[in-house]
Amino acid sequence: MSTPAEWPIAIAKPNALPLADEAPVLRVAALRKSFEKRQVLRAIDWTVPAGRVIGLLGRNGAGKTTLLRCLLGLSPIDGGKIELFGEPMIEPAGERMHRIGFVPQSFDLFPWMKVRAYLDFTAAFYTHWDHPLTTRLLDSWQLDPRQKIGQLSQGQRQKLAIVRAIAPQPDLLVLDEPVASLDPQARRAFMAELLELMRQPGKTVIFSTHITADLERAEADIALLRDGRIQFTRPLAELRECMRLIVLSRAEGWVQAPAVAGLLKANIKGGDLQLLIENPDMQNLQALAAQSNASLRIETPTLEDLFVELA
């Protein structure tokens, strides 16, 4: 089981605060998943409150896609429990699925259907489909409703998948590398729509991406998946506040990193000792620099720096 520090920490958003007695959107306990003999997910414990944007970070092969598919009942699990909207997730069915939008890594379904026909067909399965939003997005994202899906480029198909996921006005939007095939202009337009969705009370978004600038734009909570577990979930603002990159430099170099409270990772590069530290004690670091005859430099790492160092 995870320690209390690994459970999500609330992020203050004046227009998206959950009610005090509101149940979490998602609760995962001891989730396990293996492929043949390789264990991908190892007893994951994770809780996601309502009204958050959660950025799921992890290296390629860390199991992000597997985790998202398990959460939605699209992939069977080997053990553990998943609750979605307070009910056990057994398989995707029932009224609950009207409240979920999902964008997979690639969209290759129904190549013979035209864009408008596909959206009209899909809309029939949802109780809160936003037809004006669909029309506006098709126009602004330059998707021809008369074109067949099989004739769309990869980026256009991904735009269509995003429209299809947002149009039902979901309470939970799950996105698996949703903008990987989009150009910078389309990515910015997508993020604008995502932030507009998040202005509505109680909306929750979980999305995996390697584009850390998008997470920063959304002021997301960051969930790090590593070694088959969620290592931590923290608001981006808190990571900026507590993480520092300390660089100690001296001509004779370093054999090993000294013991420092809060040390997460150490790198030796020539005469530089780089220390990633959580809540550093500056007085002790200044004393260490003086004792080591080293210069001291303090930097605030970017989210990309943190991802590279921690993942």
Secondary structure, 3 states (H helix, E strand, C coil): CCCHHHCCCCCCCCCCCCCCCCCCCEEEEEEEEEECCEEEEEEEEEEECCCCEEEEECCCCCCHHHHHHHHCCCCCCCEEEEEECCEECCCCCCHHHHHEEEECCCCCCCCCCEHHHHHHHHHCCCCCCCHHHHHHHHHHCCCCCCCEHHHCCHHHHHHHHHHHHHCCCCCEEEEECCCCCCCHHHHHHHHHHHHHHHCCCCCEEEEECCCHHHHHHCCCEEEEEECCEEEEEEEHHHHHHHEEEEEEECCCCCCCCCCCCCEEEEEEECCEEEEEEECCCHHHHHHHHHHCCCEEEEECCCHHHHHHHHC
